[in-house]
Amino acid sequence: MRKLISGALVVISVLVLSPTGASAEWRQDNNGWWYSEGNSYAKGWRDINGKTYYFDSNGYMKTGWVQDNYYDTWHYFYQDGAMAHDTVIDGYELDEDGIWIKPSKEAEEARNLILKEDNNYISKMNEAYGAKLTKRYLEGNIKKFIASDKWNLPVEDVYVFSLTGSHDSEFCGYMVGKTSKNVYCVPHQGGLSIYQIKNNEIVKTYKWLDSYAYDGNWRNLDKDK
């Protein structure tokens, strides 16, 4: 699974999964199932044998609908605890990350704006790597998703999408200002520039303020200067 932010670094994704150790094992008591990790137990998100699980603050495995309060996303977990993805549960569509795709006319318009303003780059990445812009989105203040002081971007509420490829790979993220309608292409890490895109061109570059090195165009498009 993926996460949009790791500290001050942009990494485009939604969830952080902790690895499990060799001594980890499933256990059950009167309150439910839990997963031991040495002398402790799993909490939060875990990737176990290729499946995704969520454990509450007491370490018990969750089932049914679960809300990620930080990102305001919803997920569904089967009775065995495994997270559902790429399916429809109770009429609600879940994407490849197991996130409920919340219907929103405004979010759909923001996604279409990205496809319009940066169509050349997205088409090129689709042809080369099968990359697609996710339907799933996050929304909230820009400070929630990036260290805005590191790039000095205007502060406003945004919609956030990801450009993803095969094998769960991600190429970049996109933010669309709810007020400004600006489209930003966001790198996976700090130290690189964020680009404002319009009419398939980079119209403004927001450099990482702690970096003095020229990072060039990390998207490496001949058309962009």
N, C-alpha and C positions, 0 to 999 in steps of 0.2 A: 504494500500500500504506500501511498505517497502523501507528502505533506508540503504545504506551501511555504512554511517558514521553519528554519532551524536557527534559533538565536537571531542574529542579525543577517543571516544568509537566506537568500531566496532559493528554495529548492522545489517548488511547485508540487504540492501533494496535499493529502488530507489527513492521513493518519501516520503515526509513528509506531512501528511494530518492534517490540523488544525481542531479541533472540532468546531461545530457551537453552538451558544448560543440559549437560549429559545426565545429571542426577535428577532432572525434573520428571514428575510422573503425575497422572491423574489420581485424585482421591475423592471420596464421598463421605459425607456425614449427614445428620438429620436435616441440615439446612440446605444441602445441595452439593453440587460438584465444585471442586476447586483444584488448582494445579500447583503442586509443590515445586519449589525451586531451591533445592538445598535445605537450609534452615528457615527459608521464607516461603512466600507463595506469590503467585502472579496477581497483578492488579492492572487494570486498564487493558489496552490492546495487546494481543499476543498472536504470533503466527506459529502454529503448531502443526507439524506434518502437512504443510501445504494448505491448511485451512486457517481462517481468521476467527478469533474468539475475543470476547470482551468480558472482563472480570470487574466486579464492583469494588468499592473501597474496602470491603471486608474479604475480598478475594473469591467471591462466589461467581460462577459462570452465569452469564445472563442469557435469557432466551426471549423470543418475541421482539417487539419494537423497542429500540433503545435510541435515545437522543444524545448526540455529542453536543453538550451545552456550549463548548467554546466556539465551535464552528457553526452551531445551530443546524446540524445535519441529522437525519434519521436513518437508521439501519435496522435490518431485520435478521434475527438469529433463529435458526431452526431449533427443534427440541434437543438435538444433540449438541447445540451450542455453536455450530458452524454458521458463519455469516452468509446470507444469501447475496447473490450478485447476478447481473445480466438476466434478470427475470422480472416477473410481475407478481406481487404479493397483495392480495386483497384489493386489486385494482390499482396499486401503486407501483410505478416503474422504478426499478433499481438499476443503476449503471454498473460498469465493470468494477468499480470500487465499492459496490454495495451501498451506495448513497441514493436515497430517494431523490428523484429528479422532480423538484417542486415546480408545478406549473406556474409560469409567470410571463405575462405578455411583455413586460418591461425587460426581463432577462433575455427573452427570445429576441427582442429588438437589439439588445446589446450584443448578443452573439452574432446576429446578422450584420451588425455594424463592423465587427471584427473581420468577418468573411468578406465584406466589401472593401474595407480600407487596406487590408493586408492579403488580398486574394493571391497575388503573385507568389509571395513567400509560402503561404499555406499550400498552394497547388504544387509548388516545387517539392516541398517536403512530403506531400502525399505521393507524388510520383516516385520519389527516391526511396522513401521509408514507410509508406503507407500511413503517414501521420494524419490524424483527424482532430478537429476541434471538439472537445467534449460538450455534450449537452448539459451535463451536471455543472453547477456553478456554486460559488460562495458569494456572499455579499456582506458588506459592513464597511466600517471606516478603514481607509487605506493603511492606517497604522497597525491594524490588526494583521495585515498580511505581509508587509515589508517594513524594514527599518527606514521609514521615510526620511529621517534626518541624515541618513547616509547618502541618499540620492537627492535630497532637497526637492522632492516632488510636491506639487500642490496637495494640500490635505482636503479630502472630500470622501464621501461614500462611493464605493465602487462595486461592480460585479467582477468576479474573477473566474476565468476559464483556463483550461490547459490544452496544449497541443501535444497529443500523445501518439505513440507508434506501437509497433508490435512488441511482444515480450515485456509489456508493462513499462516501456521506455517513455520518457518525456523529453521534449525538445525545448520548450519554453512555456511561459504562462502569459496570459493576457489580462489586463485590467481595463475596464471601461468606466470612466467617471459618470456617476449618475446625473450630475449637474452639468459638467463641462462637455460630456460625450467624447472626451479625449480617449483615444485608444493607445495603450501602452503595451509594448512587448517586453517581457521581464525575463532575465536570465535565471539560471538555476542557482547561482551563487553570488556572493558579494565580490566586489572588486571589478565587476563588469558593468557596463552602462545599461541603463534602461532607455528604450527608444520610444518616442511618440511617433505613431504611424498615421499617415493620411495619404489617400490616393496612391497607395503602394510605394510610398517613399518615407524615409526617415526625415521628419520635419524638425525634430528637436532631440538632442541627446542629453540625458541626465547622467553625468559621470558619478562614480562612486567617490565620495569626497575624501576618503582616506587613501586613495590610490593616486600616485603621480605618474604611473606608467600609462602609455597609450595602449588601449585595449583593441583598437581597430574596430571593425564591424564584426562582432562575434557571430553574427548570422551569416556572414560570408556570402552576401549577395552582390553580384556584379552591378546590379541596377542601383544599389544604395551607396551613397557617398558619405 
